[in-house]
Amino acid sequence: MKLEVSNALLFSELKTILKEKDVILRIKGNSMWPFFKSGKTSVYLHKVELIKKYEIYLFQLNDTYVLHRLIKIKNDKLIFKGDGNHSIELITKDDLIGHVVSYQNKKKIDTKSKFYKFRVRLYLLFPRRITIKLFKR
């Protein structure tokens, strides 16, 4: 049996659901490309326990829900950026909903693995325009 729920209802209850169990969501949008692909990538969300730089979180920004990488922690503010974006988002810890612990395109990738962390650091090392061109090949 398939249960269809509106995105607005799901996201409004997601923080509560994550207290009890992990959630799998299929992403839409290209802001996290090249790691996440719109309509093809599923992310495994866990409740937020520790906040760490370079990890990916789901958070609420105004009336939208965003899945981006934490690039800086400054006092009580968290600064996020999508891997395929140039702009940043500034939020507080209260806006966090969930933490991405793994994702799946063709195969499941654990975000704690050394290989994944190496790829992320390599990607973030170079200017985005150059890196995006390299990843498109």
C-alpha positions in Angstrom: 0.0 0.0 0.0 1.3 3.4 -0.9 0.6 6.4 1.4 0.9 9.8 -0.2 1.6 12.7 2.1 2.1 16.4 1.1 5.6 17.7 1.4 4.4 20.6 3.7 2.9 18.1 6.1 5.9 15.7 6.0 8.4 18.4 6.6 6.4 20.1 9.4 6.5 16.7 11.3 9.9 15.6 10.3 11.8 16.8 13.4 9.4 14.8 15.5 9.6 11.7 13.3 13.4 11.8 13.4 13.4 11.6 17.2 12.0 8.0 16.8 13.5 6.7 13.5 15.5 7.6 10.5 13.9 8.8 7.3 14.7 8.3 3.7 13.9 11.1 1.2 14.4 11.5 -2.5 15.9 14.9 -3.2 14.8 17.5 -5.8 17.0 20.3 -7.1 20.6 20.7 -8.3 22.1 22.7 -5.5 24.1 19.7 -4.1 25.4 18.5 -7.5 27.7 16.7 -8.2 27.2 14.5 -5.1 23.3 14.6 -5.2 21.3 14.3 -8.5 17.8 15.6 -8.7 15.2 12.9 -8.6 17.8 10.1 -8.5 19.5 10.5 -5.1 17.9 9.3 -1.8 19.3 10.7 1.4 19.1 8.9 4.8 18.3 11.4 7.5 19.1 11.0 11.2 18.2 13.3 14.1 20.8 16.0 14.7 23.1 15.0 17.6 26.5 16.7 16.8 27.0 19.6 14.5 30.1 19.2 12.5 31.7 21.3 9.7 31.4 19.8 6.1 28.4 17.6 7.1 25.1 17.9 5.3 22.0 18.9 7.1 18.3 19.5 6.4 17.1 22.8 7.7 14.3 25.3 7.5 15.0 28.6 5.9 12.0 30.9 6.0 9.2 28.8 4.5 11.4 26.4 2.6 13.4 23.3 3.5 17.0 23.1 2.3 19.6 20.3 2.3 23.1 21.8 2.2 26.6 21.4 3.5 27.7 23.3 6.7 30.8 25.3 5.7 31.3 27.4 8.8 30.3 27.8 12.4 30.4 31.3 13.7 29.3 31.9 17.3 25.7 30.8 17.3 25.2 31.1 13.5 25.7 28.2 11.0 26.7 29.1 7.5 25.6 26.6 4.7 26.3 26.4 1.0 25.1 24.0 -1.6 27.9 22.1 -3.4 26.7 23.5 -6.7 25.9 27.0 -5.4 27.8 30.2 -4.9 25.4 31.8 -2.4 25.3 31.0 1.3 22.5 30.6 3.9 22.8 31.8 7.5 20.7 29.9 10.1 20.7 29.1 13.8 20.9 25.6 15.4 17.1 25.7 16.1 16.5 25.7 12.3 18.2 22.3 11.9 15.9 19.3 11.2 18.1 16.3 10.3 21.6 15.2 9.5 22.5 13.2 6.3 24.3 10.0 7.4 24.3 8.3 4.0 23.0 8.7 0.5 22.3 6.6 -2.5 22.6 7.2 -6.3 23.5 3.9 -7.8 25.1 2.6 -4.6 24.8 3.6 -1.0 27.5 6.0 0.3 28.2 6.4 4.0 29.1 10.0 4.8 31.4 8.8 7.5 33.6 6.9 5.1 37.2 8.1 4.5 36.7 7.9 0.7 33.6 10.2 0.8 35.3 12.7 3.1 38.4 12.7 0.8 36.1 13.5 -2.2 34.4 16.3 -0.3 37.6 17.9 0.8 39.0 17.6 -2.8 35.9 19.1 -4.2 35.9 22.0 -1.7 39.7 22.7 -2.2 39.3 24.2 -5.6 37.2 27.1 -6.8 33.7 25.8 -7.6 33.7 26.8 -11.3 36.8 24.7 -11.9 35.7 21.8 -9.8 32.3 21.7 -11.4 33.9 21.5 -14.9 36.1 18.6 -13.7 33.2 16.7 -12.2 31.1 17.1 -15.4 33.7 15.1 -17.4 
